[in-house]
């Protein structure tokens, strides 16, 4: 009986030893996690120096903070947010900081709050932008990243995620707080709209591709092979014709989007390109 008990103890001990060995071998150690970055004009170039495996998933974010009136909280809207891997950041990634893109992200949220009749006024906009790279919770590191360890891990009770941030002094270009705090209802409450208001209403309108028309078109013209030919707004029977034009290099004819914005702020697409991205 005693021999059987001893034999059982030996088996259990052996199993636990194997389990502990396998568990130790499965541990991923992170002792180095450093962002290498430069700012050239309004373009950020960055890589990540780390000892994590190349397949490690990451979240990369570039944004700017702001504060609201009647609140002490700090909020942020992003210029850029994407998933990547350690392998994807071995070589320089470059992102251009476009303040119009940030404005439309903020404006989209602003209009949502306005539709709920929730007051939303921006008090200040940070002169800095931030770049953060984060290792999120990932099943490849076990439940709650339990297999991650090393000098870069936060102390309990924080989540076992790894994150680093760098900041650059890059003030918002031509900041207009009046424009920033003018919700869509302000345009529509006017007895009649002007060309500037018509353009703002058009840019703020919902896009079938997601977000707003203005945001979508900014992405279209951000491609190096596309040359932006600007906006044109002209009066038309109590409303305005709004046209956006750009030229794709290599094509003989420009791409034209055309809408009518009525005196009541109603947006109507007038050609095929505009119909393809405007709600019916």
SERO-4910 file (N, C-alpha, C, O; in steps of 0.05 Angstrom, whole numbers):
BEGIN
 pado doro    nc1    nc2    nc3   cac1   cac2   cac3    cc1    cc2    cc3    oc1    oc2    oc3
  Unk    A     17    -24      0      0      0      0     17     25      0     13     45    -15
  Unk    A     38     24     18     56     47     20     71     51     -7     76     74    -15
  Unk    A     79     28    -19     94     30    -44     77     42    -66     86     58    -82
  Unk    A     51     35    -66     32     47    -86     29     77    -82     29     92   -101
  Unk    A     28     85    -56     25    113    -50     49    129    -59     47    151    -70
  Unk    A     73    117    -53     98    130    -61     99    132    -91    107    153   -102
  Unk    A     91    111   -105     91    111   -134     73    133   -145     80    146   -165
  Unk    A     49    136   -133     30    156   -141     41    184   -137     38    202   -154
  Unk    A     55    189   -114     67    215   -108     88    221   -130     89    244   -139
  Unk    A    104    201   -137    125    205   -157    113    213   -184    123    231   -197
  Unk    A     91    200   -191     77    206   -217     67    235   -217     71    249   -236
  Unk    A     53    242   -194     42    269   -192     65    290   -193     62    310   -207
  Unk    A     86    285   -179    109    303   -179    121    306   -207    128    328   -215
  Unk    A    123    284   -221    135    284   -248    117    301   -267    127    317   -282
  Unk    A     91    296   -265     72    312   -282     75    341   -276     75    358   -294
  Unk    A     76    349   -250     77    377   -242    104    389   -252    105    412   -260
  Unk    A    125    374   -250    151    384   -259    151    389   -289    162    410   -298
  Unk    A    140    370   -304    138    374   -333    121    398   -340    128    414   -357
  Unk    A     98    401   -325     80    424   -330     95    451   -325     93    470   -340
  Unk    A    109    451   -302    124    476   -295    146    482   -315    150    505   -321
  Unk    A    159    461   -325    180    465   -345    169    476   -371    180    495   -382
  Unk    A    146    464   -379    133    474   -404    123    502   -400    125    519   -418
  Unk    A    112    508   -376    102    535   -371    125    556   -372    122    578   -382
  Unk    A    148    547   -359    171    566   -359    181    571   -387    188    593   -394
  Unk    A    181    550   -403    190    553   -431    171    570   -447    180    583   -466
  Unk    A    145    570   -439    126    585   -454    126    615   -447    114    631   -461
  Unk    A    139    622   -425    140    650   -417    154    667   -439    175    659   -450
  Unk    A    143    690   -444    155    709   -463    164    733   -447    149    747   -433
  Unk    A    190    738   -448    202    760   -432    206    785   -449    216    784   -471
  Unk    A    197    807   -438    201    833   -451    216    852   -432    205    862   -412
  Unk    A    241    856   -439    258    874   -423    264    900   -438    276    919   -428
  Unk    A    255    901   -464    261    924   -480    237    931   -498    227    914   -512
  Unk    A    228    956   -496    205    964   -512    207    995   -514    197   1010   -498
  Unk    A    220   1004   -536    226   1032   -539    219   1042   -567    226   1030   -587
  Unk    A    204   1064   -567    196   1077   -593    219   1094   -602    229   1111   -587
  Unk    A    227   1090   -627    247   1108   -640    232   1125   -660    221   1114   -679
  Unk    A    232   1151   -656    215   1168   -674    228   1194   -680    245   1204   -664
  Unk    A    220   1206   -703    229   1233   -710    205   1248   -722    187   1235   -733
  Unk    A    206   1274   -720    186   1291   -732    199   1309   -753    217   1324   -747
  Unk    A    190   1306   -778    200   1323   -800    177   1338   -812    160   1327   -826
  Unk    A    176   1364   -806    153   1380   -814    128   1371   -799    127   1374   -774
  Unk    A    109   1359   -813     85   1348   -800     83   1318   -806     61   1307   -806
  Unk    A    105   1305   -810    106   1276   -815    122   1263   -793    145   1270   -788
  Unk    A    110   1242   -781    124   1227   -760    134   1201   -772    120   1187   -786
  Unk    A    159   1195   -767    172   1170   -775    178   1154   -749    190   1166   -731
  Unk    A    171   1129   -748    176   1114   -723    181   1084   -728    171   1073   -748
  Unk    A    197   1072   -710    202   1044   -709    199   1036   -680    197   1053   -662
  Unk    A    200   1009   -675    199    999   -647    223    981   -642    227    962   -657
  Unk    A    238    987   -621    260    971   -613    251    954   -589    247    964   -567
  Unk    A    249    927   -593    239    910   -572    250    882   -575    258    874   -597
  Unk    A    249    866   -554    257    838   -555    234    819   -557    237    795   -554
  Unk    A    210    830   -561    186    813   -565    187    799   -593    201    809   -611
  Unk    A    173    777   -596    173    763   -622    161    781   -644    144    798   -639
  Unk    A    170    777   -668    161    793   -691    131    790   -695    118    808   -707
  Unk    A    119    768   -686     90    764   -691     73    777   -670     48    775   -671
  Unk    A     85    790   -650     69    803   -629     51    824   -640     60    842   -656
  Unk    A     26    824   -633      6    843   -643      9    870   -627     15    870   -603
  Unk    A      5    892   -642      8    918   -630    -16    936   -639    -29    931   -659
  Unk    A    -20    957   -623    -39    978   -631    -23   1004   -631    -11   1012   -611
  Unk    A    -23   1018   -654     -8   1043   -657    -28   1066   -660    -47   1065   -676
  Unk    A    -24   1086   -643    -43   1109   -643    -27   1135   -643     -8   1139   -629
  Unk    A    -37   1154   -660    -27   1182   -660    -50   1200   -655    -70   1198   -670
  Unk    A    -49   1217   -636    -72   1234   -630    -65   1260   -617    -42   1267   -613
  Unk    A    -86   1276   -611    -83   1302   -598   -104   1304   -576   -127   1296   -580
  Unk    A    -97   1316   -554   -116   1319   -532   -130   1346   -532   -120   1365   -544
  Unk    A   -153   1346   -519   -168   1371   -517   -184   1371   -491   -188   1349   -479
  Unk    A   -193   1394   -482   -210   1395   -459   -237   1409   -466   -238   1424   -486
  Unk    A   -257   1403   -451   -283   1415   -455   -290   1435   -433   -280   1433   -411
  Unk    A   -307   1454   -440   -316   1473   -420   -333   1458   -399   -347   1439   -406
  Unk    A   -331   1468   -375   -346   1456   -352   -338   1428   -346   -354   1412   -337
  Unk    A   -313   1421   -352   -302   1395   -346   -272   1396   -342   -259   1412   -355
  Unk    A   -263   1381   -323   -234   1380   -317   -221   1355   -331   -196   1352   -329
  Unk    A   -237   1339   -344   -226   1315   -357   -211   1322   -383   -216   1343   -395
  Unk    A   -192   1305   -390   -177   1308   -415   -186   1287   -434   -186   1263   -427
  Unk    A   -193   1295   -458   -202   1277   -479   -182   1276   -502   -164   1293   -503
  Unk    A   -185   1258   -520   -167   1256   -543   -182   1246   -568   -201   1230   -566
  Unk    A   -174   1256   -591   -183   1246   -617   -158   1238   -633   -137   1251   -631
  Unk    A   -161   1218   -649   -137   1207   -662   -135   1216   -691   -155   1220   -705
  Unk    A   -110   1220   -699   -104   1224   -728   -101   1197   -741   -107   1194   -765
  Unk    A    -92   1178   -725    -84   1152   -736    -87   1131   -715    -78   1135   -692
  Unk    A    -99   1108   -722   -101   1086   -703   -103   1060   -719   -122   1057   -735
  Unk    A    -84   1042   -716    -84   1018   -732    -71    995   -717    -57    999   -697
  Unk    A    -77    970   -726    -64    946   -715    -39    941   -731    -38    946   -755
  Unk    A    -18    931   -717      7    925   -730     20    902   -715      7    889   -698
  Unk    A     44    895   -722     60    875   -708     88    886   -703     96    906   -715
  Unk    A    103    872   -686    131    880   -681    146    879   -707    162    897   -713
  Unk    A    141    858   -723    155    856   -749    148    879   -768    165    888   -784
  Unk    A    123    890   -765    115    912   -782    127    938   -775    126    958   -790
  Unk    A    140    939   -751    152    964   -742    183    962   -740    196    979   -728
  Unk    A    194    941   -753    223    939   -754    235    961   -772    258    969   -768
  Unk    A    219    969   -792    228    990   -811    210   1015   -807    187   1012   -798
  Unk    A    220   1038   -815    205   1063   -809    177   1063   -821    173   1057   -845
  Unk    A    158   1071   -805    130   1076   -813    127   1106   -813    136   1120   -794
  Unk    A    114   1118   -833    111   1147   -834     81   1154   -835     66   1143   -851
  Unk    A     74   1174   -819     46   1183   -818     46   1213   -818     60   1226   -803
  Unk    A     31   1225   -837     28   1254   -838      6   1263   -819    -16   1252   -819
  Unk    A     12   1283   -804     -8   1295   -785    -25   1315   -800    -15   1336   -807
  Unk    A    -50   1309   -804    -69   1326   -818    -90   1337   -799   -107   1322   -790
  Unk    A    -88   1363   -793   -106   1374   -773   -135   1375   -783   -153   1374   -766
  Unk    A   -139   1376   -809   -167   1374   -819   -179   1347   -813   -203   1345   -806
  Unk    A   -163   1326   -815   -172   1299   -808   -180   1298   -778   -201   1287   -771
  Unk    A   -164   1310   -761   -170   1310   -732   -195   1327   -727   -212   1319   -711
  Unk    A   -198   1349   -741   -221   1366   -738   -247   1351   -745   -267   1353   -730
  Unk    A   -246   1336   -767   -270   1321   -775   -277   1299   -755   -301   1293   -751
  Unk    A   -257   1287   -743   -262   1266   -723   -276   1279   -699   -295   1268   -688
  Unk    A   -266   1302   -690   -278   1317   -668   -306   1326   -675   -325   1324   -659
  Unk    A   -309   1337   -699   -335   1348   -708   -356   1326   -710   -379   1330   -703
  Unk    A   -348   1302   -718   -366   1279   -719   -378   1273   -691   -402   1269   -688
  Unk    A   -360   1273   -672   -369   1269   -644   -386   1292   -634   -406   1288   -620
  Unk    A   -378   1316   -642   -392   1340   -634   -421   1339   -644   -440   1346   -629
  Unk    A   -425   1331   -669   -452   1330   -681   -469   1309   -668   -493   1312   -665
  Unk    A   -456   1287   -660   -471   1266   -646   -481   1276   -619   -504   1271   -612
  Unk    A   -464   1290   -604   -472   1302   -579   -495   1323   -583   -513   1325   -568
  Unk    A   -492   1338   -605   -512   1358   -611   -539   1346   -617   -560   1357   -610
  Unk    A   -539   1323   -631   -564   1309   -637   -578   1299   -612   -602   1296   -612
  Unk    A   -562   1294   -591   -573   1285   -565   -579   1309   -547   -588   1306   -524
  Unk    A   -575   1333   -558   -579   1358   -542   -560   1359   -518   -568   1369   -497
  Unk    A   -536   1348   -521   -517   1348   -499   -496   1370   -505   -483   1369   -526
  Unk    A   -493   1390   -487   -475   1412   -492   -446   1402   -497   -437   1385   -482
  Unk    A   -433   1413   -517   -406   1404   -524   -391   1428   -534   -395   1437   -557
  Unk    A   -373   1439   -518   -356   1461   -526   -328   1456   -519   -321   1448   -497
  Unk    A   -310   1459   -538   -282   1455   -534   -270   1479   -520   -273   1502   -530
  Unk    A   -255   1475   -498   -243   1497   -484   -214   1501   -493   -206   1524   -496
  Unk    A   -199   1480   -497   -171   1482   -505   -163   1458   -522   -174   1436   -519
  Unk    A   -143   1462   -539   -132   1441   -555   -102   1440   -550    -88   1461   -550
  Unk    A    -91   1417   -544    -63   1414   -537    -45   1422   -560    -51   1418   -583
  Unk    A    -22   1433   -553     -1   1439   -572     16   1415   -579     34   1416   -596
  Unk    A     11   1393   -565     27   1369   -569     11   1347   -583    -14   1346   -580
  Unk    A     24   1330   -597     11   1306   -607     26   1282   -594     49   1285   -587
  Unk    A     12   1260   -591     25   1236   -579     25   1213   -598      7   1209   -614
  Unk    A     45   1197   -595     47   1171   -609     50   1149   -588     69   1150   -572
  Unk    A     31   1131   -588     32   1109   -569     32   1082   -583     18   1079   -603
  Unk    A     47   1063   -573     47   1036   -583     42   1017   -559     55   1018   -539
  Unk    A     22    999   -563     12    982   -541     11    953   -549      3    946   -571
  Unk    A     20    936   -531     15    907   -533    -11    901   -519    -11    902   -494
  Unk    A    -33    895   -533    -59    891   -519    -60    863   -507    -42    847   -510
  Unk    A    -82    857   -494    -87    830   -485    -90    812   -509   -105    818   -527
  Unk    A    -75    790   -510    -73    774   -534    -73    744   -526    -56    736   -509
  Unk    A    -90    728   -538    -90    699   -531    -64    685   -535    -59    665   -523
  Unk    A    -46    696   -553    -20    683   -557     -3    684   -532     16    669   -530
  Unk    A    -10    702   -513      5    703   -488    -11    692   -465     -5    698   -441
  Unk    A    -31    676   -471    -47    664   -450    -69    682   -439    -71    705   -448
  Unk    A    -84    672   -420   -106    688   -409    -95    712   -394    -79    709   -376
  Unk    A   -105    735   -402    -96    760   -389    -66    765   -392    -54    779   -375
  Unk    A    -54    755   -414    -26    758   -419     -8    747   -396     13    757   -390
  Unk    A    -18    724   -384     -4    713   -361     24    702   -369     41    699   -351
  Unk    A     29    697   -394     55    687   -402     75    709   -409     98    703   -416
  Unk    A     66    734   -406     84    756   -411     98    764   -384     85    765   -363
  Unk    A    124    768   -385    138    777   -362    162    794   -371    167    798   -394
  Unk    A    177    804   -351    200    821   -358    199    848   -346    180    856   -333
  Unk    A    220    864   -351    223    890   -339    202    910   -348    196    929   -334
  Unk    A    191    906   -372    172    925   -383    143    921   -374    125    936   -381
  Unk    A    139    900   -358    112    894   -349    104    913   -326    120    919   -309
  Unk    A     79    923   -327     69    941   -305     66    925   -279     62    901   -279
  Unk    A     66    939   -257     63    927   -231     33    921   -226     16    937   -235
  Unk    A     27    900   -212     -1    894   -204    -13    918   -189      3    932   -175
  Unk    A    -39    924   -190    -60    907   -203    -65    916   -232    -86    909   -243
  Unk    A    -47    930   -245    -51    939   -273    -53    915   -291    -42    893   -286
  Unk    A    -68    919   -313    -70    898   -334    -42    892   -345    -25    910   -346
  Unk    A    -38    867   -352    -11    859   -362     -9    866   -392     -6    849   -409
  Unk    A    -10    892   -397     -5    902   -424     20    920   -423     27    930   -402
  Unk    A     33    923   -446     57    939   -448     51    963   -465     40    960   -487
  Unk    A     58    987   -456     52   1011   -472     73   1032   -468     82   1037   -445
  Unk    A     81   1045   -490    100   1067   -488     89   1090   -505     74   1086   -524
  Unk    A     96   1114   -497     86   1138   -511    108   1159   -514    125   1162   -496
  Unk    A    108   1173   -537    126   1196   -541    108   1219   -549     87   1215   -561
  Unk    A    118   1243   -544    103   1267   -551    120   1287   -567    144   1288   -564
  Unk    A    106   1302   -584    119   1322   -601    105   1349   -598     80   1349   -596
  Unk    A    120   1370   -597    108   1397   -597    100   1403   -626    118   1408   -643
  Unk    A     74   1404   -632     65   1409   -659     37   1422   -657     17   1408   -659
  Unk    A     36   1448   -653     10   1462   -650     -8   1457   -673      0   1454   -696
  Unk    A    -34   1457   -667    -55   1455   -688    -52   1479   -707    -51   1501   -698
  Unk    A    -52   1473   -733    -48   1494   -753    -74   1511   -755    -96   1501   -759
  Unk    A    -70   1538   -754    -93   1557   -759   -117   1549   -742   -139   1547   -753
  Unk    A   -113   1546   -716   -135   1538   -699   -157   1559   -698   -151   1583   -692
  Unk    A   -182   1552   -704   -205   1570   -703   -225   1559   -684   -241   1541   -690
  Unk    A   -225   1569   -659   -243   1559   -638   -272   1564   -645   -290   1548   -637
  Unk    A   -277   1585   -660   -305   1591   -669   -315   1569   -687   -338   1559   -683
  Unk    A   -299   1560   -706   -307   1538   -724   -309   1512   -708   -327   1496   -714
  Unk    A   -291   1508   -689   -291   1484   -674   -316   1481   -657   -325   1458   -651
  Unk    A   -327   1503   -648   -351   1502   -630   -377   1510   -644   -396   1519   -631
  Unk    A   -378   1506   -671   -402   1513   -685   -416   1487   -695   -409   1477   -717
  Unk    A   -434   1475   -679   -447   1450   -687   -465   1454   -711   -472   1477   -718
  Unk    A   -474   1432   -723   -490   1433   -747   -516   1448   -743   -526   1461   -761
  Unk    A   -527   1446   -719   -552   1460   -713   -550   1490   -716   -569   1504   -722
  Unk    A   -525   1500   -711   -521   1529   -714   -524   1537   -743   -534   1559   -748
  Unk    A   -515   1521   -761   -518   1527   -790   -548   1526   -798   -558   1543   -812
  Unk    A   -561   1505   -788   -588   1500   -797   -608   1520   -784   -631   1523   -793
  Unk    A   -600   1533   -762   -618   1551   -748   -618   1579   -762   -635   1595   -756
  Unk    A   -600   1583   -781   -600   1608   -795   -624   1610   -814   -633   1589   -824
  Unk    A   -633   1634   -819   -655   1637   -839   -646   1629   -867   -661   1618   -882
  Unk    A   -620   1635   -873   -609   1626   -898   -579   1620   -894   -567   1632   -876
  Unk    A   -569   1602   -909   -541   1595   -905   -524   1609   -927   -534   1616   -948
  Unk    A   -498   1612   -920   -480   1624   -940   -462   1601   -951   -465   1578   -944
  Unk    A   -443   1609   -969   -427   1589   -982   -409   1573   -963   -405   1549   -966
  Unk    A   -399   1587   -942   -382   1574   -922   -398   1554   -906   -389   1531   -902
  Unk    A   -423   1561   -898   -440   1543   -884   -448   1519   -901   -449   1496   -891
  Unk    A   -453   1523   -927   -461   1502   -945   -438   1481   -946   -443   1457   -946
  Unk    A   -413   1491   -948   -391   1473   -950   -387   1457   -924   -382   1433   -924
  Unk    A   -391   1470   -901   -388   1457   -875   -410   1435   -872   -405   1413   -862
  Unk    A   -435   1442   -881   -457   1422   -879   -451   1398   -896   -455   1375   -888
  Unk    A   -440   1403   -920   -434   1381   -938   -412   1363   -926   -414   1339   -926
  Unk    A   -390   1375   -916   -368   1360   -905   -377   1344   -880   -366   1322   -875
  Unk    A   -396   1355   -866   -405   1342   -841   -427   1320   -846   -434   1306   -827
  Unk    A   -437   1318   -870   -458   1299   -876   -447   1270   -875   -423   1265   -880
  Unk    A   -465   1252   -868   -457   1223   -866   -448   1212   -893   -460   1218   -914
  Unk    A   -428   1196   -892   -418   1182   -916   -425   1153   -916   -423   1140   -895
  Unk    A   -433   1142   -939   -441   1114   -940   -417   1095   -934   -421   1072   -926
  Unk    A   -393   1106   -937   -369   1090   -932   -360   1091   -903   -340   1078   -895
  Unk    A   -375   1106   -887   -368   1109   -859   -358   1137   -853   -345   1149   -870
  Unk    A   -364   1147   -829   -355   1174   -821   -371   1196   -836   -395   1193   -841
  Unk    A   -357   1217   -843   -369   1239   -857   -358   1241   -886   -337   1230   -892
  Unk    A   -372   1257   -903   -363   1261   -930   -336   1275   -930   -318   1268   -946
  Unk    A   -333   1295   -913   -307   1309   -912   -284   1291   -905   -263   1292   -917
  Unk    A   -288   1274   -885   -268   1255   -876   -261   1235   -898   -237   1229   -902
  Unk    A   -281   1225   -911   -277   1206   -933   -260   1218   -955   -242   1205   -965
  Unk    A   -267   1243   -963   -253   1255   -985   -224   1263   -978   -206   1263   -995
  Unk    A   -219   1269   -953   -192   1274   -944   -175   1249   -948   -152   1251   -957
  Unk    A   -186   1226   -941   -171   1201   -945   -166   1195   -975   -145   1185   -982
  Unk    A   -186   1202   -991   -182   1198  -1020   -159   1214  -1031   -144   1204  -1048
  Unk    A   -156   1238  -1022   -135   1256  -1034   -108   1253  -1019    -89   1265  -1027
  Unk    A   -107   1236   -998    -82   1233   -983    -63   1213   -997    -40   1210   -989
  Unk    A    -73   1200  -1018    -57   1181  -1033    -37   1196  -1051    -45   1215  -1064
  Unk    A    -11   1188  -1051      9   1203  -1067      2   1207  -1096     10   1226  -1109
  Unk    A    -13   1187  -1108    -19   1188  -1136    -43   1206  -1143    -52   1208  -1165
  Unk    A    -53   1220  -1122    -76   1238  -1126    -69   1267  -1121    -56   1273  -1100
  Unk    A    -76   1285  -1139    -72   1313  -1135    -98   1327  -1129   -117   1325  -1145
  Unk    A    -99   1341  -1107   -124   1354  -1098   -128   1380  -1114   -110   1397  -1115
  Unk    A   -151   1383  -1127   -157   1407  -1142   -177   1425  -1127   -186   1445  -1139
  Unk    A   -183   1418  -1103   -198   1436  -1086   -229   1434  -1087   -240   1418  -1101
  Unk    A   -242   1453  -1072   -271   1455  -1071   -280   1479  -1087   -265   1499  -1090
  Unk    A   -304   1478  -1097   -317   1500  -1111   -346   1502  -1101   -360   1483  -1103
  Unk    A   -354   1526  -1092   -381   1530  -1083   -393   1553  -1099   -382   1575  -1100
  Unk    A   -417   1549  -1110   -430   1570  -1126   -460   1570  -1119   -472   1549  -1113
  Unk    A   -472   1594  -1121   -501   1597  -1115   -518   1583  -1137   -510   1583  -1160
  Unk    A   -541   1573  -1128   -559   1560  -1147   -587   1558  -1136   -593   1542  -1118
  Unk    A   -605   1575  -1145   -634   1575  -1138   -639   1572  -1108   -652   1553  -1100
  Unk    A   -629   1590  -1093   -635   1590  -1064   -617   1571  -1048   -619   1569  -1024
  Unk    A   -599   1557  -1062   -580   1539  -1049   -553   1542  -1060   -546   1563  -1071
  Unk    A   -537   1521  -1059   -509   1522  -1069   -502   1496  -1082   -510   1475  -1073
  Unk    A   -486   1498  -1104   -474   1475  -1116   -446   1472  -1104   -430   1491  -1105
  Unk    A   -440   1448  -1094   -414   1443  -1081   -400   1422  -1097   -411   1400  -1101
  Unk    A   -375   1428  -1106   -361   1409  -1123   -333   1404  -1111   -319   1423  -1103
  Unk    A   -326   1379  -1110   -299   1371  -1102   -285   1357  -1125   -297   1339  -1137
  Unk    A   -261   1366  -1132   -247   1356  -1155   -218   1347  -1148   -205   1361  -1133
  Unk    A   -210   1324  -1158   -182   1316  -1156   -174   1301  -1181   -190   1290  -1195
  Unk    A   -148   1300  -1185   -137   1288  -1209   -120   1263  -1201   -101   1266  -1186
  Unk    A   -127   1240  -1211   -111   1216  -1207    -89   1216  -1229    -95   1217  -1253
  Unk    A    -64   1216  -1220    -42   1217  -1239    -43   1193  -1257    -45   1170  -1249
  Unk    A    -42   1198  -1284    -43   1177  -1303    -70   1175  -1318    -72   1163  -1339
  Unk    A    -90   1188  -1306   -116   1189  -1319   -119   1216  -1333   -110   1237  -1324
  Unk    A   -133   1216  -1356   -135   1240  -1371   -156   1260  -1360   -153   1284  -1363
  Unk    A   -177   1250  -1347   -198   1267  -1337   -198   1267  -1306   -192   1247  -1294
  Unk    A   -205   1290  -1295   -206   1292  -1265   -231   1278  -1254   -250   1272  -1269
  Unk    A   -230   1271  -1229   -253   1259  -1215   -268   1281  -1202   -257   1297  -1187
  Unk    A   -295   1282  -1206   -311   1304  -1196   -335   1292  -1180   -349   1274  -1188
  Unk    A   -338   1304  -1156   -361   1298  -1139   -378   1324  -1138   -368   1345  -1134
  Unk    A   -404   1321  -1142   -421   1344  -1144   -447   1341  -1128   -461   1320  -1130
  Unk    A   -453   1361  -1111   -477   1360  -1094   -491   1388  -1096   -480   1408  -1105
  Unk    A   -517   1387  -1088   -531   1412  -1083   -538   1413  -1053   -548   1394  -1042
  Unk    A   -533   1436  -1040   -541   1440  -1012   -563   1462  -1013   -557   1484  -1021
  Unk    A   -587   1454  -1005   -609   1473  -1006   -607   1494   -984   -590   1492   -966
  Unk    A   -624   1514   -986   -625   1535   -966   -632   1525   -938   -628   1538   -918
  Unk    A   -644   1500   -937   -651   1488   -911   -630   1468   -902   -634   1454   -882
  Unk    A   -608   1467   -916   -586   1449   -908   -589   1421   -917   -576   1403   -907
  Unk    A   -607   1415   -936   -610   1388   -947   -590   1383   -969   -587   1399   -987
  Unk    A   -576   1360   -966   -555   1353   -985   -565   1334  -1006   -577   1313   -999
  Unk    A   -561   1340  -1031   -571   1323  -1053   -548   1317  -1073   -537   1336  -1084
  Unk    A   -540   1292  -1076   -519   1285  -1095   -528   1290  -1124   -551   1283  -1131
  Unk    A   -510   1300  -1141   -518   1307  -1169   -504   1291  -1190   -511   1293  -1214
  Unk    A   -483   1276  -1183   -471   1259  -1203   -464   1232  -1192   -467   1227  -1168
  Unk    A   -454   1214  -1208   -449   1186  -1201   -430   1183  -1177   -435   1167  -1159
  Unk    A   -408   1198  -1178   -388   1196  -1156   -401   1204  -1129   -398   1190  -1109
  Unk    A   -416   1226  -1129   -429   1236  -1105   -450   1216  -1095   -453   1211  -1071
  Unk    A   -466   1205  -1114   -487   1186  -1107   -475   1161  -1093   -487   1150  -1075
  Unk    A   -451   1153  -1103   -439   1129  -1092   -430   1131  -1063   -426   1111  -1050
  Unk    A   -428   1156  -1052   -419   1158  -1024   -439   1174  -1007   -434   1178   -983
  Unk    A   -462   1182  -1018   -482   1198  -1003   -506   1181   -997   -515   1165  -1013
  Unk    A   -517   1184   -972   -541   1169   -965   -564   1177   -983   -566   1199   -992
  Unk    A   -582   1158   -988   -606   1163  -1004   -627   1178   -988   -648   1185   -999
***
